[in-house]
Amino acid sequence: MHNRPTDQPGGPLAALSRKLSAAAGNDAFGGTLLLLAAIAALVLANTPLSGWYEAVRDFRVGPSALHLDLTIGTWAADGLLAVFFFVVGLELKEEFVTGRLRDPRQAAVPVAAAAGGVLAPALIFIGFNLHTGGSALNGWAIPTATDIAFAVAVLAVVAKNLPSALRIFLLTLAVVDDLIAITIIAIAYTAGVQLGWLLAAIVPLALFAFLTYRGVRSWWILVPLGILTWYCVHSAGVHATVAGVLLGFAVPVRPTPRARVAHGTDADGAIRYEGLAGHFASRWGVFSTLFAVPVFAFFSAGVETGGLSGLGETFADPIVLGIVCGLVLGKPIGILGTTFLLTRLPFFRLEKSLKWIDMLGMSMVAGIGFTVALLVGELAYPGMEHLAGEVKIGILSGSLVAAVLGGILLSIRSGMAGNQRERLDV
């Protein structure tokens, strides 16, 4: 989400860092990398190499004395994805303090749209599985999350001639969507909380917050505190990615004389400064986009489809239908319906450059649920291998349909807008 300029001085390592930061900040590149990781996982899971893929994914590593002898796949979901949520926490705090969510009136419409985009898919999933029985209803939150990387990447590729306000609306919606998803994970998918461990997490978290507010940026101090916070939250029985969000919220946003980083110069030569939240988001966003999230996708998206007959049986499952329809239909219904109702009230209006047809395409693209949806799927049906595979197929299929439908509509609209602009220029 961040596309900050970087300071120019430095040698080859600084130049490499700038290139990596630019790549990580490119919406289309991040989405493409995520897509390639998912495709690689699907290919490996459905070829003779599936045995090797499963062996690597299920290989256990870590100290058993600390109850951290986890599989590689679990480390990707609980460990690497915590870095992703740390960056999400940083960006959420920036939005609340200095960004689009600072002004309640400006943020009201996309925030309400995000809530509608969570509620409608959940209700559709529940409608499909109300009488399924067993633990089927545990997956009600699977189709509620929008994948920022994929959704914004599609918008960047197919909607180049559409108003920039459309991207801002989607980003705001996705940010709030993430916040809701984090809350759902913390409340609905956390059982048997160990209060002692949760209280113990306050100590390293508070020390982390204190040091960052004092301007400390040394990784060899902050990273161990972050890992200790993660371990305490993990041991408490709360999903460890929540620790990433808490750590992100602990970092100051506004630059102060103590907590600030030089960030280029103004036209008159004066040094510009940014807060540590923006600085950390830029630095850790590179690791999250280029490594953490693609690795998670690689170990989470691999599912054996079972051929055409297997897919036919899978799509007859109410859980899969609930996920697909929740993403493809629920997201646009919830987002558009809430936006329409809210804008009927005084003081709430869409940005003038936005057309309802553009909002329809954007709301379809918001039906791309991947990273958080896969995580929620794993939390909803733990230890149920067959069901977990069907859930993945539902998420991938629903996301693909949402991306294609929304992409086609936005592409047509972008082409029309481009042609109209050319005629005006002539």
Order of alpha helices (4+ residues) and beta strands (2+ residues): alpha-alpha-alpha-beta-beta-alpha-alpha-alpha-alpha-alpha-alpha-alpha-beta-beta-alpha-alpha-alpha-alpha-alpha-alpha-alpha-alpha
